[in-house]
Structure formats: structure tokens, C-alpha cells
Amino acid sequence: MKKSKLFLGIESSCDETAAAIVAMDADGRGEIVSELVLSQLEEHAAFGGVVPEIAARAHVEAMDGLIAGALANADVSLSDLDGIAATIGPGLIGGLIVGAMSGKAIAYAAGKPFYGINHLEGHALTARLTNGVDFPFLMLLVSGGHTQIVLVKGVGQYERWGTTIDDALGEAFDKTAKLLGLGYPGGPQVEQAAKTGDPKRIPLPRPMKGEARLDFSFSGLKTAVRQAAEAMAPLGEQDIADICAAFQLAVADTLQDRIRRSLTRFTEEGLADGGPPSLVVAGGVAANGAIRDMLTGLCERQGFAFVAPPLRLCTDNAVMIAWAGLERVRAGLPADDMEIAVRSRWPLDGNAKALIGSGRKGAKA
């Protein structure tokens, strides 16, 4: 493939340090030239979650080597690059600073344009690299920090249809796993335990199910899991499996209701143009097999294509950051000033109202 544009991508928003080289040809087709990801799983496992100070230190120690490795694996030099893209938000400030400053320094030294990328935009656009998805499409973003339904109309054009009013789904998985004495990260542990459990033994709520609004709530479900565990204590291995299976089924049922309503809205608003419209799933929770199976069946019934990028590109990675930079170039969007700052919060839809906390007593929407 003729490489008309070649970008270095840098990601350090949470607990993965990553660097990648991605190419885009003149027709907008992409190629992953090299990619490296260093996980900090072992550093944080003992704490049951990500410790920001430890994460930032690990990014500092790994970043230079990963960038050099990505360039070497691609057999390119800095002079061969057409731009540098780095995540500047949302995420943990310490990690974001490491990645952004590294990207800016390289861009300045090599005389290349710098693009500060929204981490969520990286997730939103990945399916265009891997599957050639056309605009517009719906995205379900399910991760440790975000649970959103977003209409992706174009590069830089996003309309949030639904979000969580309390906990993100990935956080609910992690806290359920911690409550039950399972390992970290919680998602894979809960899914594994659920395979031998009875999902109907323990009745759990389906928050927001049946409501016309497309938002999510997982705080009440998490509380119900804790109450069930306390009532059954001391917990045996089968008890834990049954709780995990019931929790996973409640999550799948809730997601199915929210997404079904979203697909119906997409169709009723006449957004489908030409072939079957697409539902794209992104984020770490997208690796859950039960959720994928449910979404696949739902999309088939409603005439949508279900698109899930490879698992390694659903979680945090630098490929999506480089690709987002290339997409912004192709869309005619300008490079960023070197003074652009990192930000811990950065919604894709700048017009959307913040809802985190609106489900808690006394909180402001």
C-alpha cells in the first residue's frame, strides 16, 4: 500500500503505555505498521485499581523505549513521519502529561505537526481503520471510566445519546470482583466465574430498563450485589459463581434495552444511508463474551451490522491515537498549538450536559 501519510501515536491516559506507527493512503485506507503496548497490570493489582502516582512513574520509565521500539519495528525515522499524535485527555493528569510532553518534544525537534487527541475520539474512529465503517454510525463505549451511546456523524462531530448517571460499567465490574474477592481487573474475573454460575438464582435489578431516556445507572445494581453477598455469607465458590452470573445477566439485559432503543431511534430519524447501519462497540468491557453475543443477536434482529474491532484495539492503545490524527488531517482539521494543555475531563460532545452524579441524592445534574 502506498503510504501517503505516516503518524506516530502515543497513549498514556491510564495504565497502559503505548506507541504505534500507522499509515493512511490517499483513499483513506489504513495500515498498522507497528504497535507496542506495555501494561501496568502487575503494578496495580495489589491495590485493586489504578494508582495515579504509580501509573505516571511507570509511563516516565517506559515511554522513550516504547517510542524508539515502535519506530525501529516500523523501520522508519522521525524524518519519515508526517505528524505526531498524543492523547491529551480525558484521563489521569500525570500520565497525560508524560505522553503529551513526549509527543510535543518529538514534534518540535523533528519539525512535525502535533495533534492532541481526545482518547474517546480514538475509540470512536478505530472501526473506520479496522472495518472501514462509514459515517454516521452508533458507538457503545463501555470501559472502566465511560459508559456512553454516541452518534458518530463525522470526524470531530459527536452527539451523545446516553451516558451513565453514576458508575461506569467497567467500574461496576471491578468493584463486584473486589467485593467477591476475585482478582484485578474485575471484568475477566467476573466473566470467568459466571461460566459455572446459575444466573437465575439471585434476583438483581435492571436499572433504567424501560425508560425512554437512553442513560445508564449501575450504582443500584452494585449495591444489590453487595446486599446479596452479605445475605449469603460466608460465600462458597458456587455462591460467587452464581452472583457473577446474575450480575452479568443483569448487565446484559440492561444494555440490551438501552441499545435496542438507540437502534430504533437511529432508524426512525432516518440516519441510515445506503447499506445496513453499524453499531460499533469499544472499550475494555467490549471483550466480555456474553455482552458481545447479546449485541450481535440484537443487531441481527434490528438490521444493523455489529462491529467490534480486535480486542487489543478495544482497550487502550496507541494505534487509535495515531489513526485519529490521520483522520483529522484527512478531514482538513489543523494541527494543534504546542501550548495545548492536557485535561482530565473532555467530553466528545461538548454540548452534552454532565450527568455523572445526577443519580445521587443531593447531586447536581
C-alpha positions as CSV (number, residue, x, y, z in Angstrom):
1,M,0.0,0.0,0.0
2,K,1.3,3.4,-0.9
3,K,1.8,5.3,2.3
4,S,0.8,8.9,1.7
5,K,0.7,9.8,5.4
6,L,2.6,8.2,8.4
7,F,1.8,9.1,12.0
8,L,3.3,8.2,15.4
9,G,0.7,7.7,18.1
10,I,1.3,8.0,21.8
11,E,-1.2,6.8,24.5
12,S,-0.7,7.2,28.3
13,S,-4.1,8.2,29.7
14,C,-4.4,5.4,32.3
15,D,-2.4,2.3,33.0
16,E,-1.1,1.3,29.5
17,T,1.9,3.0,27.9
18,A,1.7,2.6,24.2
19,A,3.3,3.8,20.9
20,A,2.4,3.0,17.3
21,I,3.1,3.8,13.7
22,V,0.0,3.9,11.5
23,A,-0.2,4.8,7.8
24,M,-3.1,6.1,5.7
25,D,-3.2,6.1,1.9
26,A,-4.7,8.7,-0.4
27,D,-8.0,6.8,-0.4
28,G,-8.3,6.9,3.4
29,R,-7.3,3.2,3.9
30,G,-5.2,2.5,6.9
31,E,-2.4,0.1,7.8
32,I,-0.9,-0.6,11.2
33,V,2.8,-0.5,10.6
34,S,4.0,-1.2,14.2
35,E,2.4,-1.2,17.7
36,L,3.7,-1.6,21.2
37,V,1.7,-1.7,24.5
38,L,3.2,-2.0,28.0
39,S,0.6,-2.9,30.6
40,Q,1.0,-1.9,34.2
41,L,-1.4,-4.6,35.5
42,E,1.1,-6.1,37.9
43,E,1.9,-2.7,39.5
44,H,-1.7,-2.0,40.3
45,A,-3.1,-5.5,41.0
46,A,-2.2,-5.4,44.7
47,F,-4.3,-2.2,45.1
48,G,-7.4,-3.5,43.3
49,G,-7.3,-0.5,40.9
50,V,-5.1,2.1,39.2
51,V,-2.9,4.2,41.5
52,P,-2.3,7.5,39.6
53,E,1.2,8.2,41.1
54,I,2.4,4.7,40.2
55,A,0.9,4.9,36.7
56,A,2.6,8.2,36.0
57,R,6.0,7.0,37.2
58,A,5.7,3.8,35.0
59,H,4.9,5.9,32.0
60,V,8.0,8.0,32.5
61,E,10.2,4.9,32.8
62,A,8.7,3.2,29.7
63,M,7.8,6.0,27.2
64,D,11.1,6.7,25.5
65,G,11.9,3.0,25.0
66,L,8.4,2.2,23.6
67,I,8.6,5.1,21.1
68,A,12.1,4.0,19.9
69,G,10.8,0.5,19.6
70,A,7.8,1.4,17.6
71,L,10.0,3.4,15.2
72,A,12.5,0.6,14.9
73,N,9.9,-2.1,14.3
74,A,8.4,0.1,11.5
75,D,11.9,0.7,10.1
76,V,11.3,4.4,9.9
77,S,12.9,7.5,11.4
78,L,11.4,10.7,12.7
79,S,12.0,12.4,9.4
80,D,9.7,9.9,7.7
81,L,6.8,10.9,9.8
82,D,4.1,13.3,8.7
83,G,2.8,14.0,12.2
84,I,2.7,13.1,15.9
85,A,-0.5,12.4,17.8
86,A,-0.7,12.0,21.6
87,T,-3.6,11.6,23.9
88,I,-4.2,14.8,25.9
89,G,-7.4,13.8,27.6
90,P,-9.5,12.6,29.3
91,G,-7.6,10.6,31.8
92,L,-5.2,10.7,34.7
93,I,-3.3,14.0,34.6
94,G,0.1,12.6,35.4
95,G,0.0,10.1,32.7
96,L,-1.4,12.5,30.1
97,I,1.4,15.0,30.8
98,V,4.1,12.3,30.2
99,G,2.6,11.4,26.8
100,A,1.7,14.9,25.7
101,M,5.2,16.3,26.6
102,S,6.9,13.4,24.8
103,G,4.8,13.9,21.7
104,K,5.4,17.7,21.7
105,A,9.1,17.3,22.2
106,I,9.4,14.9,19.3
107,A,7.2,17.1,17.1
108,Y,9.3,20.2,17.9
109,A,12.6,18.5,17.5
110,A,11.6,16.9,14.2
111,G,9.7,19.8,12.8
112,K,6.5,17.9,12.6
113,P,2.9,18.9,13.3
114,F,1.4,17.9,16.7
115,Y,-2.1,16.7,17.2
116,G,-3.6,16.5,20.7
117,I,-6.2,13.7,20.6
118,N,-9.3,13.0,22.7
119,H,-8.9,9.4,23.9
120,L,-12.6,8.9,23.3
121,E,-12.3,10.0,19.7
122,G,-9.6,7.4,19.2
123,H,-12.1,4.7,20.3
124,A,-14.8,6.2,18.2
125,L,-12.8,6.2,14.9
126,T,-11.0,2.8,15.3
127,A,-13.7,0.9,13.5
128,R,-13.0,3.0,10.4
129,L,-9.4,1.7,10.4
130,T,-10.2,-1.9,11.1
131,N,-13.6,-2.3,9.3
132,G,-14.0,0.7,7.0
133,V,-17.2,1.8,8.7
134,D,-18.9,4.8,7.1
135,F,-20.4,7.8,8.8
136,P,-22.8,8.1,10.5
137,F,-22.8,5.2,13.0
138,L,-23.7,4.5,16.6
139,M,-21.0,3.7,19.2
140,L,-21.3,2.0,22.5
141,L,-18.3,2.9,24.6
142,V,-18.0,0.6,27.7
143,S,-14.9,0.9,29.8
144,G,-13.7,1.5,33.3
145,G,-14.3,5.2,33.1
146,H,-17.0,5.6,30.5
147,T,-20.4,4.1,29.5
148,Q,-21.9,6.1,26.6
149,I,-24.0,5.8,23.5
150,V,-22.7,8.2,20.9
151,L,-23.9,9.1,17.4
152,V,-20.7,9.5,15.3
153,K,-21.5,11.8,12.5
154,G,-18.0,12.6,11.3
155,V,-14.5,13.4,12.5
156,G,-15.0,15.9,15.4
157,Q,-18.8,15.6,15.1
158,Y,-20.3,13.6,18.0
159,E,-23.7,13.6,19.6
160,R,-24.1,11.8,23.0
161,W,-27.4,10.0,23.2
162,G,-26.8,8.3,26.6
163,T,-24.4,8.2,29.4
164,T,-24.1,6.8,33.0
165,I,-25.5,8.9,35.8
166,D,-23.3,7.2,38.3
167,D,-20.8,4.4,37.9
168,A,-19.2,3.3,34.6
169,L,-19.8,-0.3,33.7
170,G,-16.2,-1.2,33.9
171,E,-16.0,0.2,37.4
172,A,-19.1,-1.8,38.4
173,F,-17.3,-5.0,37.2
174,D,-14.1,-4.1,39.1
175,K,-16.0,-3.3,42.3
176,T,-18.1,-6.5,42.1
177,A,-14.9,-8.6,41.6
178,K,-13.2,-6.8,44.6
179,L,-16.3,-7.4,46.8
180,L,-16.2,-11.1,45.9
181,G,-12.5,-11.5,46.5
182,L,-11.7,-12.0,42.8
183,G,-8.6,-10.6,41.1
184,Y,-8.0,-7.4,39.1
185,P,-9.0,-6.3,36.6
186,G,-12.5,-7.4,37.5
187,G,-14.1,-7.8,34.1
188,P,-12.3,-11.0,33.0
189,Q,-12.6,-12.4,36.6
190,V,-16.3,-11.9,36.8
191,E,-16.9,-13.3,33.3
192,Q,-14.8,-16.5,34.1
193,A,-16.6,-17.1,37.4
194,A,-20.0,-16.6,35.7
195,K,-19.4,-19.5,33.3
196,T,-20.2,-22.0,36.1
197,G,-22.9,-20.0,37.8
198,D,-26.7,-20.0,37.8
199,P,-27.8,-16.6,36.6
200,K,-31.4,-17.0,37.8
201,R,-30.6,-18.0,41.4
202,I,-30.2,-14.4,42.7
203,P,-32.7,-11.7,41.5
204,L,-31.0,-8.4,40.7
205,P,-32.4,-5.1,39.4
206,R,-32.2,-3.9,35.8
207,P,-31.6,-0.1,36.4
208,M,-33.2,2.3,33.9
209,K,-34.7,-0.6,31.9
210,G,-37.9,0.5,30.2
211,E,-37.2,4.2,30.5
212,A,-37.4,6.3,27.3
213,R,-34.2,8.2,28.1
214,L,-31.0,6.3,26.9
215,D,-28.9,6.8,30.0
216,F,-27.4,4.1,32.3
217,S,-27.2,3.6,36.0
218,F,-25.1,0.9,37.7
219,S,-24.8,2.1,41.3
220,G,-28.0,0.4,42.4
221,L,-27.1,-2.9,40.7
222,K,-23.7,-2.8,42.5
223,T,-25.5,-2.2,45.9
224,A,-27.8,-5.1,45.2
225,V,-24.8,-7.4,44.6
226,R,-23.3,-6.3,47.9
227,Q,-26.5,-6.9,49.8
228,A,-26.9,-10.4,48.2
229,A,-23.3,-11.3,49.1
230,E,-23.8,-10.2,52.7
231,A,-27.0,-12.2,53.0
232,M,-25.3,-15.3,51.7
233,A,-22.1,-15.0,53.7
234,P,-19.9,-16.9,54.1
235,L,-19.6,-17.3,50.4
236,G,-18.6,-20.6,48.8
237,E,-17.2,-21.0,45.3
238,Q,-20.6,-21.8,43.8
239,D,-22.2,-18.8,45.6
240,I,-19.6,-16.5,44.0
241,A,-20.2,-18.0,40.6
242,D,-24.0,-17.6,40.9
243,I,-23.6,-13.9,41.9
244,C,-21.3,-13.3,39.0
245,A,-23.7,-15.0,36.6
246,A,-26.6,-13.0,37.9
247,F,-24.7,-9.7,37.7
248,Q,-23.5,-10.4,34.2
249,L,-27.1,-11.3,33.1
250,A,-28.5,-8.1,34.7
251,V,-25.8,-6.0,32.8
252,A,-26.6,-7.7,29.5
253,D,-30.3,-7.2,29.9
254,T,-29.9,-3.6,30.8
255,L,-27.5,-2.9,27.9
256,Q,-29.9,-4.7,25.5
257,D,-32.8,-2.5,26.5
258,R,-30.7,0.7,26.1
259,I,-29.1,-0.3,22.8
260,R,-32.4,-1.6,21.3
261,R,-34.0,1.8,21.9
262,S,-30.9,3.6,20.4
263,L,-31.0,1.5,17.3
264,T,-34.7,2.2,16.9
265,R,-34.1,5.9,17.3
266,F,-31.3,5.8,14.7
267,T,-33.7,4.1,12.2
268,E,-36.6,6.4,13.0
269,E,-34.5,9.5,12.5
270,G,-33.6,8.3,9.0
271,L,-29.8,8.2,9.7
272,A,-29.2,5.1,7.7
273,D,-27.9,5.9,4.3
274,G,-27.4,3.1,1.8
275,G,-26.3,-0.2,3.3
276,P,-27.1,-1.5,6.8
277,P,-26.1,0.9,9.6
278,S,-23.5,0.0,12.1
279,L,-23.3,-0.3,15.9
280,V,-19.6,-0.1,16.9
281,V,-18.5,-1.3,20.4
282,A,-15.3,0.0,22.0
283,G,-13.7,-0.1,25.5
284,G,-12.4,-2.8,27.7
285,V,-15.8,-4.2,28.6
286,A,-16.3,-4.9,24.9
287,A,-14.1,-8.0,25.5
288,N,-16.9,-9.6,27.5
289,G,-18.2,-12.6,25.5
290,A,-21.8,-12.5,26.9
291,I,-22.2,-8.9,26.1
292,R,-20.8,-9.4,22.6
293,D,-23.2,-12.3,22.0
294,M,-26.1,-10.3,23.1
295,L,-25.2,-7.3,21.0
296,T,-24.6,-9.5,17.9
297,G,-28.1,-11.0,18.2
298,L,-29.7,-7.7,18.8
299,C,-28.1,-6.1,15.8
300,E,-29.1,-9.0,13.6
301,R,-32.7,-8.7,14.7
302,Q,-32.8,-4.9,14.0
303,G,-30.9,-4.9,10.7
304,F,-27.6,-3.4,12.0
305,A,-24.1,-4.5,11.4
306,F,-22.3,-5.3,14.7
307,V,-18.7,-4.1,14.5
308,A,-16.2,-4.9,17.2
309,P,-12.5,-4.1,16.4
310,P,-10.0,-6.7,17.5
311,L,-9.8,-6.9,21.3
312,R,-6.4,-5.4,21.5
313,L,-7.8,-2.3,19.8
314,C,-10.9,-2.1,22.0
315,T,-8.7,-1.5,25.1
316,D,-6.3,1.5,25.4
317,N,-3.7,1.6,22.6
318,A,-1.7,4.0,20.5
319,V,-2.9,2.7,17.1
320,M,-6.3,4.5,17.7
321,I,-4.5,7.7,18.6
322,A,-2.3,7.8,15.5
323,W,-5.3,6.9,13.4
324,A,-7.4,9.7,14.9
325,G,-4.6,12.1,14.0
326,L,-4.6,10.9,10.4
327,E,-8.4,11.2,10.3
328,R,-8.1,14.8,11.4
329,V,-5.6,15.5,8.7
330,R,-7.8,14.0,6.0
331,A,-10.8,16.0,7.3
332,G,-8.8,19.2,6.9
333,L,-8.6,20.0,10.6
334,P,-5.5,22.0,11.7
335,A,-2.6,20.8,13.9
336,D,-2.6,21.9,17.5
337,D,-0.5,24.6,19.1
338,M,2.3,23.4,21.3
339,E,0.6,25.2,24.2
340,I,-2.4,23.0,24.1
341,A,-3.0,21.6,27.6
342,V,-3.9,18.2,28.9
343,R,-7.3,17.8,30.5
344,S,-8.7,15.2,32.9
345,R,-12.3,15.7,31.6
346,W,-13.0,16.1,27.9
347,P,-16.4,15.1,26.6
348,L,-16.7,14.1,23.0
349,D,-20.0,16.1,22.7
350,G,-19.2,19.5,24.1
351,N,-22.9,20.4,24.1
352,A,-23.9,17.5,26.2
353,K,-24.9,18.1,29.8
354,A,-22.8,16.5,32.5
355,L,-24.9,13.8,34.3
356,I,-22.3,12.0,36.5
357,G,-23.7,12.2,40.0
358,S,-27.2,13.1,39.0
359,G,-28.4,9.8,40.3
360,R,-27.2,10.5,43.8
361,K,-29.2,12.3,46.4
362,G,-28.3,16.0,46.6
363,A,-26.1,15.9,43.5
364,K,-26.4,18.4,40.7
365,A,-27.1,17.2,37.1
